[in-house]
Amino acid sequence: MTTIDGRPRSLADYAGRPFVLQTGSSTCGPHVSTIVPMNAIAAAHPDVAFLVLYVREAHPGERRGPHRNLADKTGCARDLQREGERREILIDDLDGTLHRALGSMPNCTFVVDPSGIVEYLNIWTHPPAIRQFLDQGSAPDRGHKVSPPKPGPARRSLQRGGWLALWDQLKSAPALIRYHRRTRGKGVGSTP
């Protein structure tokens, strides 16, 4: 993986320091909706490294399709900076090697201790739960709510992809709703 300016990076580079790693892409409305609150949490915790792993596009379309090469993927990641992202952005390779190793979930967040142990996993990033874990050192109740996407960022993320991205989101909505109902209270936020 590389930084947005092309420098090679590995998660081992963050050993000895706690870090928060969130997966996301510019066509993922829920991810784009978390940028502002996650930046605020990062500002409140300067001792923790806050990272965004840029993965495949959640909802590719005719305007922004699947990434053709690393330069294309990096260009797409720059949209997060235009949305106000201040955390360090890491670009996964085209095969999604790290994303697949982490379970391929979109918009999930891992809190990792200085020795590299995942202390907390938030399957659908819910900034209040991340803040509570970092502030109190304990996981919130598993039944907490998932943050719904904010209309402005969600609309912009789908516009990046185009009409096909919107169609893709609409097609996947029923399965996503079923998934959330099935997992409610079962790992939305959990400690391994």
FENZICOR-V517940 format. One record per backbone hydrogen bond with DSSP energy under -1.0 kcal/mol. CO is the residue of the C=O (numbers start at 1). NH is the residue of the N-H. Records with the same first field share a line. If there is no record, write none. Layout:
CO=NH + NH
This chain:
1=9
2=91
3=6
7=3
10=13
11=14
12=15
14=17
18=49
19=112
20=51
21=110
22=53
24=55
25=28
28=32
29=33
31=34
32=35
34=38
35=39
36=40
37=41
38=42
39=43
40=44
45=48
49=20
50=88
51=22
52=90
53=24
54=92
64=61
69=73
70=74
71=75
72=76
73=77
74=78
76=79
77=80
78=82
79=83
80=85
81=84
88=52
90=54
91=2
93=96
96=100
97=101
98=102
99=104
100=103
107=125
108=23
109=122
110=21
111=119 + 120
112=19
113=116
114=16
117=113
120=111
121=190
122=109
126=129 + 130
127=131
128=132
129=133
130=134
131=135
132=136
133=137
141=144
150=154
151=155
152=156
153=157
154=158
155=159
156=160
158=162
161=63 + 64
162=166
163=167
164=168
165=169
166=170
167=171
168=172
169=173
172=176
173=177
174=178
175=179
176=180
177=181
178=182
179=183
183=186
188=123
190=121
